[in-house]
Amino acid sequence: MTASNSILLYVTDAPTSARFYTSLLGKEPVEASATFAMFILPSGLGLGLWGKAGVEPAPAAAGGGCDIGFKVATSDIVDATHADWRAKGADIVMAPTDLDFGRSFVAADPDGHRLRVYTVTEEG
């Protein structure tokens, strides 16, 4: 089995997307070129941004068909992250909301990929 895992997002402009994620995540990519950037998230998961013009086979779907989840410890962190990302210019598609599993908000990157920050409410 592999030692590490990654998610690859197909993007229109890899450097533009890399700047967006650098701002939101507060870290530089570990790899970057004109067509690709790779971030390592705190969980160890790699988040790759690949310019879709060079992807083989060509992607058939656009962004927004799923969420990338960022689980945080508390509802206060959900709210603080929302305020931070909004101040950094992220497109907020759902403000912080209490859902059946916990508190959550959703932002979208420049290609419409959905980023869900959430916490899970413990049931006693």
All heavy atoms as an XYZ file, in Angstrom:
905
protein
N       0.850     -1.183      0.000
C       0.000      0.000      0.000
C       0.886      1.233      0.000
O       2.011      1.191      0.457
C      -0.916     -0.030      1.221
C      -2.039      0.943      1.179
S      -3.012      0.863     -0.325
C      -4.514      0.221      0.233
N       0.352      2.330     -0.465
C       1.136      3.561     -0.553
C       1.364      4.181      0.813
O       0.596      3.954      1.749
C       0.435      4.588     -1.460
O      -0.832      4.882     -0.883
C       0.256      4.057     -2.859
N       2.408      4.996      0.902
C       2.752      5.637      2.163
C       2.047      6.978      2.338
O       1.967      7.488      3.444
C       4.263      5.836      2.248
N       1.566      7.565      1.254
C       0.873      8.845      1.366
C      -0.252      8.901      0.338
O      -0.275      8.131     -0.613
C       1.840     10.004      1.147
O       2.364      9.966     -0.166
N      -1.168      9.817      0.566
C      -2.324      9.971     -0.321
C      -2.503     11.425     -0.684
O      -2.077     12.324      0.048
C      -3.594      9.463      0.376
C      -3.549      7.972      0.591
O      -3.490      7.221     -0.361
N      -3.555      7.549      1.846
N      -3.185     11.649     -1.806
C      -3.438     13.018     -2.228
C      -4.757     13.096     -2.980
O      -5.267     12.110     -3.496
C      -2.304     13.539     -3.108
O      -2.167     12.742     -4.262
N      -5.275     14.306     -3.023
C      -6.432     14.659     -3.835
C      -5.914     15.637     -4.877
O      -5.174     16.566     -4.544
C      -7.526     15.329     -2.986
C      -8.109     14.354     -1.987
C      -8.612     15.919     -3.872
C      -9.072     14.988     -0.996
N      -6.290     15.417     -6.131
C      -5.897     16.329     -7.202
C      -7.124     17.074     -7.691
O      -8.119     16.453     -8.069
C      -5.265     15.554     -8.362
C      -4.007     14.762     -8.022
C      -3.565     13.946     -9.238
C      -2.893     15.670     -7.561
N      -7.054     18.391     -7.681
C      -8.115     19.224     -8.225
C      -7.656     19.745     -9.574
O      -6.535     20.252     -9.699
C      -8.410     20.410     -7.303
C      -8.864     20.092     -5.887
C      -9.080     21.399     -5.111
C     -10.127     19.257     -5.893
N      -8.508     19.636    -10.571
C      -8.193     20.162    -11.889
C      -8.596     21.626    -11.917
O      -9.755     21.965    -11.647
C      -8.907     19.362    -12.973
C      -8.620     17.882    -12.862
C      -9.639     16.953    -12.837
C      -7.309     17.423    -12.753
C      -9.371     15.593    -12.729
C      -7.027     16.071    -12.643
C      -8.065     15.163    -12.632
O      -7.786     13.820    -12.514
N      -7.636     22.495    -12.222
C      -7.852     23.930    -12.136
C      -7.550     24.598    -13.477
O      -6.809     24.067    -14.299
C      -6.989     24.559    -11.011
C      -7.373     23.969     -9.653
C      -5.497     24.371    -11.274
N      -8.111     25.770    -13.687
C      -7.892     26.526    -14.912
C      -6.487     27.109    -14.964
O      -5.821     27.066    -15.994
C      -8.933     27.656    -15.024
O     -10.234     27.078    -15.001
C      -8.756     28.453    -16.297
N      -6.012     27.634    -13.826
C      -4.714     28.309    -13.761
C      -4.032     27.902    -12.455
O      -4.409     28.389    -11.388
C      -4.936     29.816    -13.841
C      -3.670     30.625    -13.855
O      -2.889     30.537    -12.892
O      -3.457     31.358    -14.841
N      -3.047     27.014    -12.532
C      -2.401     26.488    -11.325
C      -1.756     27.576    -10.467
O      -1.944     27.571     -9.241
C      -1.394     25.398    -11.693
N      -1.008     28.542    -11.034
C      -0.433     29.580    -10.169
C      -1.484     30.430     -9.453
O      -1.325     30.774     -8.276
C       0.412     30.418    -11.138
C       0.794     29.460    -12.226
C      -0.450     28.606    -12.394
N      -2.589     30.763    -10.134
C      -3.661     31.525     -9.487
C      -4.274     30.717     -8.351
O      -4.487     31.236     -7.253
C      -4.745     31.916    -10.515
O      -4.150     32.780    -11.484
C      -5.930     32.607     -9.870
N      -4.543     29.447     -8.595
C      -5.103     28.591     -7.546
C      -4.117     28.415     -6.398
O      -4.514     28.402     -5.230
C      -5.500     27.234     -8.123
O      -6.620     27.390     -8.975
N      -2.834     28.291     -6.716
C      -1.819     28.146     -5.662
C      -1.790     29.385     -4.771
O      -1.688     29.263     -3.537
C      -0.449     27.886     -6.277
N      -1.905     30.572     -5.354
C      -1.940     31.794     -4.533
C      -3.179     31.802     -3.639
O      -3.105     32.185     -2.464
C      -1.904     33.038     -5.419
C      -0.519     33.317     -6.010
C      -0.441     34.666     -6.701
N      -1.304     34.786     -7.863
C      -0.995     34.336     -9.084
N       0.163     33.734     -9.300
N      -1.843     34.501    -10.087
N      -4.332     31.381     -4.178
C      -5.563     31.313     -3.391
C      -5.377     30.384     -2.186
O      -5.669     30.757     -1.048
C      -6.710     30.813     -4.282
C      -7.997     30.555     -3.555
C      -8.873     31.588     -3.274
C      -8.345     29.269     -3.158
C     -10.068     31.346     -2.608
C      -9.538     29.017     -2.488
C     -10.395     30.066     -2.214
N      -4.883     29.171     -2.417
C      -4.716     28.208     -1.329
C      -3.606     28.617     -0.369
O      -3.712     28.375      0.837
C      -4.497     26.794     -1.882
C      -5.796     26.155     -2.312
C      -6.237     26.250     -3.630
C      -6.605     25.502     -1.402
C      -7.438     25.689     -4.027
C      -7.820     24.934     -1.784
C      -8.229     25.038     -3.102
O      -9.427     24.489     -3.479
N      -2.553     29.267     -0.863
C      -1.503     29.775      0.025
C      -2.105     30.766      1.009
O      -1.818     30.719      2.213
C      -0.372     30.442     -0.787
O       0.277     29.446     -1.580
C       0.659     31.107      0.119
N      -2.972     31.644      0.526
C      -3.613     32.623      1.389
C      -4.525     31.952      2.415
O      -4.440     32.235      3.606
C      -4.424     33.609      0.540
O      -5.135     34.511      1.358
N      -5.372     31.032      1.968
C      -6.313     30.387      2.894
C      -5.608     29.505      3.911
O      -5.950     29.510      5.091
C      -7.327     29.529      2.132
C      -8.409     30.218      1.335
C      -9.471     29.207      0.928
C      -9.055     31.359      2.087
N      -4.654     28.713      3.443
C      -4.008     27.735      4.315
C      -2.860     28.320      5.132
O      -2.403     27.704      6.087
C      -3.491     26.559      3.480
C      -4.552     25.791      2.679
C      -3.881     24.740      1.794
C      -5.580     25.154      3.606
N      -2.364     29.489      4.729
C      -1.262     30.101      5.461
C       0.047     29.360      5.297
O       0.901     29.393      6.177
N       0.201     28.673      4.165
C       1.444     27.948      3.904
C       1.704     27.906      2.415
O       0.783     27.960      1.614
C       1.392     26.536      4.488
C       0.310     25.667      3.889
C       0.142     24.261      4.447
C       1.175     23.824      5.403
N       1.009     22.491      5.926
N       2.973     27.786      2.072
C       3.396     27.695      0.683
C       3.264     26.254      0.191
O       3.356     25.311      0.989
C       4.858     28.142      0.541
C       5.096     29.611      0.857
C       4.503     30.537     -0.183
O       4.482     30.177     -1.378
O       4.051     31.640      0.218
N       3.083     26.063     -1.112
C       3.086     24.693     -1.638
C       4.480     24.076     -1.484
O       5.487     24.785     -1.501
C       2.715     24.869     -3.110
C       3.021     26.297     -3.435
C       2.895     27.062     -2.158
N       4.523     22.754     -1.337
C       5.808     22.055     -1.254
C       6.393     21.834     -2.639
O       7.580     21.541     -2.777
C       5.695     20.708     -0.493
C       5.287     20.959      0.959
C       4.724     19.765     -1.185
N       5.564     21.985     -3.660
C       5.980     21.856     -5.052
C       5.129     22.817     -5.860
O       3.928     22.928     -5.623
C       5.746     20.418     -5.518
C       6.132     20.121     -6.929
C       5.827     18.677     -7.326
O       5.682     17.817     -6.446
O       5.711     18.445     -8.538
N       5.747     23.515     -6.810
C       4.977     24.446     -7.639
C       5.649     24.619     -8.993
O       6.874     24.677     -9.088
C       4.843     25.797     -6.950
N       4.825     24.670    -10.037
C       5.296     24.939    -11.391
C       4.189     25.703    -12.107
O       3.164     26.034    -11.506
C       5.614     23.633    -12.127
O       4.416     22.934    -12.442
N       4.372     25.934    -13.388
C       3.353     26.649    -14.164
C       2.065     25.854    -14.317
O       1.009     26.418    -14.593
C       3.903     27.006    -15.540
N       2.134     24.529    -14.133
C       0.952     23.691    -14.358
C       0.520     22.881    -13.136
O      -0.470     22.152    -13.204
C       1.214     22.702    -15.508
O       2.329     21.877    -15.167
C       1.503     23.438    -16.804
N       1.241     23.011    -12.008
C       0.942     22.145    -10.867
C       1.430     22.784     -9.575
O       2.448     23.472     -9.550
C       1.634     20.797    -11.049
C       1.299     19.792     -9.980
C       0.108     19.101    -10.012
C       2.174     19.543     -8.941
C      -0.218     18.174     -9.031
C       1.871     18.618     -7.955
C       0.673     17.942     -7.996
N       0.695     22.538     -8.488
C       1.137     22.900     -7.139
C       0.653     21.828     -6.180
O      -0.425     21.251     -6.364
C       0.596     24.271     -6.732
N       1.448     21.555     -5.146
C       1.089     20.546     -4.139
C       1.254     21.144     -2.754
O       2.306     21.697     -2.423
C       1.986     19.312     -4.266
C       1.758     18.254     -3.194
S       0.126     17.479     -3.215
C       0.301     16.377     -4.616
N       0.191     21.044     -1.966
C       0.202     21.436     -0.564
C       0.100     20.170      0.279
O      -0.585     19.223     -0.114
C      -0.994     22.331     -0.234
C      -0.929     23.678     -0.871
C      -1.411     23.880     -2.157
C      -0.381     24.756     -0.197
C      -1.343     25.128     -2.760
C      -0.314     26.008     -0.789
C      -0.792     26.191     -2.073
N       0.729     20.159      1.430
C       0.552     19.070      2.391
C      -0.265     19.641      3.546
O       0.166     20.575      4.227
C       1.896     18.513      2.890
C       2.749     18.038      1.713
C       1.648     17.381      3.898
C       2.129     16.942      0.854
N      -1.445     19.083      3.739
C      -2.338     19.536      4.807
C      -1.869     18.984      6.148
O      -1.105     18.015      6.196
C      -3.763     19.084      4.494
C      -4.322     19.588      3.155
C      -5.716     19.029      2.920
C      -4.318     21.101      3.099
N      -2.318     19.568      7.276
C      -1.878     19.092      8.588
C      -2.114     17.590      8.823
O      -1.361     16.951      9.538
C      -2.697     19.940      9.569
C      -2.956     21.209      8.822
C      -3.144     20.774      7.380
N      -3.116     17.025      8.178
C      -3.398     15.591      8.327
C      -2.386     14.725      7.580
O      -2.374     13.512      7.742
C      -4.797     15.279      7.792
O      -4.825     15.497      6.383
N      -1.569     15.354      6.723
C      -0.645     14.615      5.876
C      -1.164     14.388      4.468
O      -0.426     13.953      3.590
N      -2.426     14.680      4.239
C      -3.017     14.530      2.906
C      -2.430     15.572      1.967
O      -2.304     16.747      2.323
C      -4.535     14.707      2.980
C      -5.291     14.596      1.650
C      -5.280     13.153      1.152
C      -6.718     15.102      1.816
N      -2.066     15.150      0.770
C      -1.603     16.085     -0.242
C      -2.785     16.663     -0.995
O      -3.710     15.939     -1.370
N      -2.763     17.968     -1.227
C      -3.782     18.646     -2.018
C      -3.082     19.197     -3.246
O      -2.334     20.179     -3.163
C      -4.446     19.770     -1.221
C      -5.467     20.624     -1.977
C      -6.629     19.774     -2.493
C      -5.983     21.748     -1.089
N      -3.292     18.544     -4.388
C      -2.658     18.941     -5.624
C      -3.577     19.771     -6.491
O      -4.781     19.516     -6.560
N      -3.012     20.768     -7.143
C      -3.739     21.640     -8.072
C      -3.090     21.465     -9.436
O      -1.952     21.867     -9.637
C      -3.635     23.100     -7.612
C      -3.976     23.364     -6.149
C      -3.599     24.784     -5.761
C      -5.444     23.090     -5.878
N      -3.804     20.846    -10.353
C      -3.229     20.472    -11.647
C      -3.959     21.218    -12.747
O      -5.191     21.121    -12.872
C      -3.377     18.972    -11.826
C      -2.625     18.352    -12.956
C      -1.838     18.967    -13.891
C      -2.601     16.967    -13.278
N      -1.319     18.049    -14.758
C      -1.774     16.800    -14.402
C      -3.202     15.841    -12.726
C      -1.526     15.574    -14.996
C      -2.954     14.609    -13.308
C      -2.125     14.484    -14.426
N      -3.215     21.975    -13.544
C      -3.805     22.694    -14.669
C      -4.504     21.725    -15.608
O      -3.872     20.842    -16.183
N      -5.828     21.873    -15.761
C      -6.621     20.863    -16.461
C      -6.277     20.725    -17.933
O      -6.557     19.700    -18.540
C      -8.110     21.081    -16.254
C      -8.661     22.389    -16.751
C     -10.128     22.505    -16.374
C     -10.638     23.902    -16.575
N     -11.986     24.042    -16.045
N      -5.626     21.728    -18.521
C      -5.253     21.627    -19.932
C      -4.249     20.506    -20.179
O      -4.176     19.975    -21.282
C      -4.687     22.959    -20.424
N      -3.488     20.108    -19.165
C      -2.479     19.073    -19.342
C      -2.836     17.719    -18.767
O      -2.013     16.803    -18.778
N      -4.053     17.560    -18.260
C      -4.445     16.305    -17.612
C      -4.792     15.257    -18.664
O      -5.513     15.529    -19.619
C      -5.649     16.533    -16.664
C      -6.130     15.228    -16.071
C      -5.283     17.527    -15.570
N      -4.261     14.065    -18.490
C      -4.596     12.921    -19.358
C      -5.090     11.780    -18.492
O      -4.408     11.427    -17.535
C      -3.367     12.472    -20.151
C      -2.903     13.465    -21.186
C      -3.883     13.669    -22.329
O      -4.677     12.753    -22.606
O      -3.862     14.740    -22.926
N      -6.221     11.188    -18.753
C      -7.210     11.638    -19.725
C      -7.848     12.948    -19.259
O      -7.861     13.253    -18.071
C      -8.229     10.499    -19.765
C      -8.119      9.840    -18.434
C      -6.673      9.997    -18.018
N      -8.387     13.691    -20.198
C      -8.981     14.992    -19.899
C     -10.127     14.839    -18.897
O     -10.916     13.894    -18.989
C      -9.500     15.632    -21.182
N     -10.206     15.742    -17.918
C     -11.299     15.673    -16.947
C     -12.649     15.907    -17.616
O     -12.753     16.711    -18.543
C     -10.974     16.769    -15.935
C      -9.959     17.639    -16.581
C      -9.307     16.860    -17.664
N     -13.663     15.208    -17.135
C     -14.994     15.305    -17.717
C     -15.933     16.179    -16.901
O     -17.006     16.521    -17.363
C     -15.598     13.906    -17.861
N     -15.543     16.546    -15.676
C     -16.435     17.306    -14.801
C     -15.766     18.598    -14.346
O     -14.546     18.688    -14.292
C     -16.813     16.462    -13.588
N     -16.576     19.576    -14.002
C     -16.084     20.841    -13.463
C     -16.100     20.778    -11.941
O     -16.679     19.860    -11.351
C     -16.960     21.982    -13.964
N     -15.487     21.766    -11.306
C     -15.478     21.841     -9.849
C     -16.872     22.026     -9.284
O     -17.786     22.485     -9.956
N     -17.028     21.677     -8.011
C     -18.286     21.895     -7.313
C     -19.131     20.658     -7.145
O     -20.180     20.697     -6.522
N     -18.662     19.520     -7.666
C     -19.436     18.287     -7.575
C     -19.263     17.535     -6.269
O     -19.938     16.542     -6.041
N     -18.361     18.013     -5.413
C     -18.145     17.380     -4.111
C     -17.526     18.418     -3.177
O     -17.184     19.517     -3.603
C     -17.248     16.151     -4.245
S     -15.571     16.531     -4.762
N     -17.384     18.075     -1.915
C     -16.744     18.954     -0.935
C     -15.410     18.348     -0.514
O     -15.301     17.125     -0.377
C     -17.581     19.080      0.339
C     -18.877     19.841      0.160
O     -19.105     20.412     -0.921
O     -19.663     19.856      1.121
N     -14.434     19.214     -0.273
C     -13.231     18.822      0.446
C     -13.466     19.280      1.873
O     -13.731     20.463      2.117
C     -11.968     19.467     -0.138
C     -11.760     18.967     -1.564
C     -10.758     19.150      0.733
C     -10.608     19.624     -2.276
N     -13.425     18.355      2.813
C     -13.752     18.669      4.205
C     -12.533     19.011      5.027
O     -11.502     18.362      4.916
N     -12.669     20.050      5.837
C     -11.648     20.475      6.791
C     -12.288     20.430      8.167
O     -12.983     21.368      8.574
C     -11.170     21.894      6.481
C     -10.481     22.034      5.151
C     -11.214     22.229      3.985
C      -9.105     21.979      5.060
C     -10.584     22.366      2.757
C      -8.460     22.113      3.842
C      -9.195     22.305      2.680
N     -12.082     19.331      8.892
C     -12.689     19.168     10.212
C     -11.884     19.951     11.245
O     -10.657     19.859     11.285
C     -12.725     17.690     10.603
C     -13.448     17.431     11.905
C     -13.515     15.943     12.204
C     -14.249     15.690     13.503
N     -14.230     14.259     13.850
N     -12.600     20.720     12.062
C     -11.992     21.483     13.147
C     -12.634     21.058     14.468
O     -13.661     20.374     14.479
C     -12.112     23.001     12.916
C     -11.363     23.427     11.645
C     -13.565     23.449     12.848
N     -12.035     21.486     15.574
C     -12.442     20.976     16.881
C     -13.730     21.569     17.426
O     -14.476     20.876     18.121
C     -11.310     21.193     17.901
N     -14.000     22.853     17.147
C     -15.153     23.496     17.785
C     -15.907     24.401     16.816
O     -15.367     24.823     15.786
C     -14.713     24.365     18.988
O     -13.962     25.488     18.492
C     -13.896     23.569     19.995
N     -17.125     24.748     17.195
C     -17.932     25.688     16.416
C     -17.275     27.061     16.356
O     -17.380     27.767     15.344
C     -19.330     25.818     17.020
O     -20.036     24.600     16.892
N     -16.601     27.462     17.434
C     -15.901     28.748     17.433
C     -14.825     28.788     16.359
O     -14.604     29.831     15.739
C     -15.279     29.033     18.800
C     -16.320     29.327     19.876
O     -17.477     29.650     19.530
O     -15.966     29.229     21.069
N     -14.146     27.671     16.122
C     -13.115     27.618     15.084
C     -13.761     27.685     13.706
O     -13.216     28.312     12.791
C     -12.221     26.376     15.248
C     -11.468     26.443     16.581
C     -11.229     26.259     14.088
C     -10.701     25.176     16.934
N     -14.918     27.065     13.532
C     -15.658     27.189     12.269
C     -15.914     28.665     11.991
O     -15.628     29.180     10.900
C     -16.991     26.408     12.299
C     -17.857     26.747     11.087
C     -16.738     24.911     12.380
N     -16.448     29.382     12.990
C     -16.786     30.792     12.813
C     -15.545     31.647     12.562
O     -15.558     32.537     11.705
C     -17.558     31.310     14.022
C     -18.932     30.666     14.160
O     -19.437     30.072     13.179
O     -19.506     30.753     15.270
N     -14.464     31.379     13.287
C     -13.230     32.153     13.111
C     -12.615     31.892     11.738
O     -12.119     32.825     11.080
C     -12.237     31.814     14.221
N     -12.647     30.652     11.284
C     -12.110     30.323      9.963
C     -12.943     30.988      8.879
O     -12.404     31.520      7.902
C     -12.047     28.798      9.766
O     -11.262     28.225     10.824
C     -11.433     28.435      8.423
N     -14.257     30.983      9.051
C     -15.138     31.668      8.104
C     -14.759     33.138      8.003
O     -14.604     33.682      6.897
C     -16.605     31.514      8.537
C     -17.535     32.402      7.799
N     -17.988     33.597      8.322
C     -18.071     32.303      6.560
C     -18.782     34.181      7.451
N     -18.849     33.425      6.371
N     -14.608     33.822      9.133
C     -14.259     35.245      9.124
C     -12.908     35.463      8.449
O     -12.742     36.397      7.656
C     -14.253     35.793     10.549
N     -11.938     34.602      8.742
C     -10.608     34.707      8.153
C     -10.648     34.522      6.643
O     -10.103     35.331      5.882
C      -9.683     33.673      8.807
C      -8.278     33.712      8.240
O      -7.661     34.793      8.207
O      -7.778     32.637      7.810
N     -11.304     33.463      6.186
C     -11.357     33.175      4.753
C     -12.148     34.249      4.003
O     -11.773     34.636      2.913
C     -11.950     31.802      4.503
C     -11.024     30.662      4.837
C      -9.876     30.716      5.570
C     -11.183     29.304      4.446
N      -9.320     29.458      5.666
C     -10.100     28.579      4.980
C     -12.147     28.628      3.713
C      -9.942     27.211      4.793
C     -12.002     27.258      3.531
C     -10.906     26.562      4.054
N     -13.218     34.732      4.606
C     -14.002     35.797      3.965
C     -13.162     37.056      3.823
O     -13.164     37.704      2.766
C     -15.270     36.073      4.763
C     -16.259     36.934      3.983
C     -17.542     37.096      4.708
N     -17.307     38.157      5.699
C     -18.114     38.472      6.661
N     -19.222     37.803      6.840
N     -17.844     39.437      7.487
N     -12.384     37.396      4.865
C     -11.506     38.563      4.810
C     -10.428     38.409      3.740
O      -9.958     39.401      3.179
C     -10.866     38.808      6.175
N     -10.058     37.158      3.442
C      -9.048     36.886      2.417
C      -9.653     36.800      1.024
O      -8.954     36.514      0.062
C      -8.309     35.588      2.752
C      -7.436     35.729      3.984
C      -6.783     34.417      4.366
C      -5.857     34.604      5.553
N      -5.330     33.326      6.049
N     -10.962     37.037      0.911
C     -11.605     37.100     -0.396
C     -12.191     35.796     -0.905
O     -12.585     35.713     -2.064
N     -12.286     34.776     -0.057
C     -12.891     33.520     -0.491
C     -14.364     33.734     -0.819
O     -15.054     34.518     -0.165
C     -12.753     32.447      0.589
N     -14.844     33.037     -1.827
C     -16.255     33.066     -2.204
C     -17.014     32.168     -1.233
O     -16.871     30.942     -1.275
C     -16.410     32.565     -3.644
C     -17.847     32.531     -4.109
O     -18.709     33.209     -3.513
O     -18.114     31.803     -5.085
N     -17.784     32.748     -0.350
C     -18.542     31.983      0.649
C     -19.881     31.603      0.024
O     -20.680     32.474     -0.321
C     -18.749     32.786      1.947
C     -17.410     33.252      2.527
C     -19.563     31.969      2.961
C     -16.442     32.154      2.908
N     -20.115     30.298     -0.121
C     -21.369     29.843     -0.724
C     -22.385     29.401      0.322
O     -23.561     29.249      0.005
C     -21.134     28.735     -1.780
C     -20.319     29.282     -2.949
C     -20.458     27.520     -1.196
N     -21.937     29.210      1.561
C     -22.847     28.968      2.683
C     -22.186     29.530      3.934
O     -21.084     29.126      4.293
C     -23.137     27.478      2.881
C     -24.168     27.214      3.983
S     -24.460     25.455      4.313
C     -23.130     25.115      5.465
N     -22.863     30.484      4.567
C     -22.377     31.058      5.824
C     -22.412     29.992      6.920
O     -23.078     28.954      6.767
C     -23.239     32.255      6.206
N     -21.721     30.218      8.043
C     -21.784     29.235      9.132
C     -23.229     28.910      9.499
O     -24.048     29.801      9.713
C     -21.046     29.930     10.274
C     -20.068     30.827      9.581
C     -20.828     31.325      8.372
N     -23.498     27.609      9.519
C     -24.854     27.107      9.727
C     -24.785     25.878     10.611
O     -23.883     25.055     10.475
C     -25.486     26.719      8.368
O     -25.462     27.859      7.508
C     -26.906     26.233      8.520
N     -25.752     25.743     11.517
C     -25.859     24.531     12.335
C     -26.656     23.499     11.555
O     -27.827     23.726     11.235
C     -26.517     24.838     13.682
C     -25.644     25.726     14.555
O     -24.412     25.512     14.576
O     -26.182     26.646     15.188
N     -26.010     22.380     11.219
C     -26.645     21.291     10.484
C     -26.828     20.099     11.413
O     -26.424     20.145     12.569
C     -25.781     20.925      9.270
C     -25.540     22.087      8.287
C     -24.507     21.694      7.236
C     -26.852     22.489      7.635
N     -27.397     19.015     10.913
C     -27.685     17.876     11.788
C     -26.416     17.238     12.366
O     -26.461     16.636     13.424
C     -28.544     16.831     11.074
C     -27.916     16.282      9.811
O     -26.918     16.842      9.320
O     -28.448     15.286      9.296
N     -25.268     17.381     11.738
C     -24.023     16.768     12.234
C     -23.163     17.730     13.032
O     -22.259     17.325     13.749
C     -23.200     16.203     11.073
C     -22.805     17.238     10.045
C     -21.688     18.030     10.225
C     -23.583     17.419      8.908
C     -21.328     18.991      9.283
C     -23.237     18.363      7.966
C     -22.106     19.158      8.148
N     -23.413     19.055     12.893
C     -22.601     20.062     13.572
C     -22.621     21.368     12.802
O     -23.441     21.563     11.906
N     -21.693     22.244     13.141
C     -21.630     23.575     12.506
C     -20.708     23.508     11.293
O     -19.683     22.840     11.318
C     -21.137     24.610     13.509
C     -21.274     26.041     13.033
C     -21.347     26.980     14.227
N     -21.472     28.371     13.833
C     -22.603     28.959     13.470
N     -23.727     28.270     13.460
N     -22.623     30.234     13.135
N     -21.064     24.272     10.235
C     -20.321     24.181      8.990
C     -20.486     25.458      8.182
O     -21.478     26.166      8.313
C     -20.848     22.993      8.175
O     -20.194     22.890      6.936
N     -19.468     25.751      7.333
C     -19.624     26.728      6.263
C     -18.940     26.171      5.028
O     -18.124     25.253      5.109
C     -19.088     28.120      6.652
C     -17.607     28.295      6.544
C     -17.016     28.744      5.364
C     -16.783     28.042      7.625
C     -15.646     28.916      5.270
C     -15.417     28.218      7.539
C     -14.840     28.656      6.356
N     -19.289     26.739      3.870
C     -18.720     26.277      2.604
C     -18.201     27.487      1.829
O     -18.909     28.480      1.672
C     -19.756     25.505      1.754
C     -19.152     25.069      0.422
C     -20.292     24.305      2.524
N     -16.970     27.363      1.359
C     -16.357     28.349      0.471
C     -16.082     27.661     -0.860
O     -16.106     26.431     -0.953
C     -15.057     28.871      1.083
N     -15.819     28.460     -1.889
C     -15.463     27.906     -3.191
C     -14.159     28.537     -3.661
O     -13.921     29.729     -3.440
C     -16.568     28.168     -4.209
N     -13.328     27.720     -4.306
C     -12.081     28.235     -4.859
C     -12.347     28.862     -6.235
O     -13.498     28.881     -6.696
C     -10.997     27.151     -4.869
C     -11.137     26.115     -5.966
O     -12.036     26.218     -6.833
O     -10.335     25.167     -5.971
N     -11.338     29.400     -6.900
C     -11.584     30.072     -8.191
C     -12.214     29.185     -9.267
O     -12.819     29.692    -10.208
C     -10.187     30.540     -8.619
C      -9.450     30.723     -7.337
C      -9.963     29.622     -6.448
N     -12.091     27.855     -9.140
C     -12.685     26.939    -10.118
C     -13.995     26.335     -9.637
O     -14.541     25.446    -10.282
C     -11.686     25.834    -10.453
C     -10.531     26.366    -11.279
O     -10.709     26.530    -12.505
O      -9.477     26.654    -10.699
N     -14.499     26.794     -8.493
C     -15.772     26.295     -7.980
C     -15.672     25.058     -7.116
O     -16.705     24.511     -6.715
N     -14.458     24.595     -6.796
C     -14.313     23.459     -5.883
C     -14.779     23.906     -4.497
O     -14.374     24.960     -4.006
C     -12.861     22.985     -5.829
C     -12.341     22.518     -7.135
N     -12.754     21.340     -7.724
C     -11.463     23.070     -7.991
C     -12.134     21.192     -8.879
N     -11.347     22.231     -9.073
N     -15.615     23.079     -3.879
C     -16.223     23.425     -2.598
C     -15.346     22.980     -1.436
O     -14.914     21.837     -1.379
C     -17.606     22.783     -2.492
C     -18.593     23.374     -3.482
C     -19.836     22.543     -3.650
N     -20.381     22.054     -2.411
C     -21.645     22.192     -2.029
N     -22.504     22.803     -2.799
N     -22.052     21.691     -0.885
N     -15.117     23.898     -0.505
C     -14.302     23.657      0.676
C     -15.194     23.796      1.896
O     -15.668     24.886      2.202
C     -13.155     24.671      0.743
C     -12.375     24.860     -0.563
C     -11.382     25.998     -0.433
C     -11.682     23.568     -0.948
N     -15.450     22.676      2.569
C     -16.352     22.682      3.733
C     -15.538     22.614      5.019
O     -14.811     21.656      5.253
C     -17.326     21.509      3.676
C     -18.312     21.503      4.865
C     -19.306     20.358      4.769
N     -20.162     20.490      3.599
C     -21.292     21.193      3.568
N     -21.701     21.847      4.633
N     -22.012     21.233      2.461
N     -15.669     23.640      5.854
C     -15.082     23.635      7.186
C     -16.201     23.264      8.141
O     -17.296     23.835      8.074
C     -14.483     25.015      7.541
C     -13.936     25.024      8.956
C     -13.380     25.377      6.530
N     -15.946     22.288      9.018
C     -17.038     21.784      9.852
C     -16.515     21.242     11.177
O     -15.328     20.943     11.329
C     -17.799     20.673      9.124
C     -16.992     19.403      8.938
C     -17.153     18.324      9.811
C     -16.054     19.282      7.915
C     -16.408     17.162      9.658
C     -15.326     18.119      7.748
C     -15.495     17.065      8.615
O     -14.757     15.918      8.469
N     -17.421     21.121     12.115
C     -17.174     20.418     13.360
C     -18.326     19.453     13.571
O     -19.440     19.671     13.077
C     -17.019     21.388     14.555
O     -16.548     20.662     15.683
C     -18.320     22.087     14.897
N     -18.049     18.393     14.278
C     -19.071     17.379     14.565
C     -19.513     17.562     16.003
O     -18.699     17.616     16.921
C     -18.516     15.961     14.330
C     -19.543     14.920     14.742
C     -18.114     15.790     12.876
N     -20.835     17.683     16.180
C     -21.413     17.813     17.512
C     -21.461     16.445     18.161
O     -21.999     15.487     17.586
C     -22.831     18.400     17.424
O     -22.775     19.645     16.733
C     -23.428     18.609     18.811
N     -20.889     16.371     19.335
C     -20.924     15.105     20.096
C     -22.298     14.964     20.729
O     -22.794     15.878     21.368
C     -19.853     15.123     21.191
C     -18.469     15.329     20.666
C     -17.667     14.041     20.605
O     -18.082     13.059     21.210
O     -16.637     14.059     19.943
N     -22.892     13.805     20.532
C     -24.188     13.540     21.172
C     -23.930     12.766     22.459
O     -23.176     11.805     22.482
C     -25.101     12.771     20.245
C     -25.498     13.600     19.043
C     -26.514     12.903     18.178
O     -26.693     11.682     18.318
O     -27.132     13.579     17.363
N     -24.509     13.250     23.533
C     -24.228     12.701     24.832
C     -25.026     11.549     25.160
O     -25.025     10.792     25.981
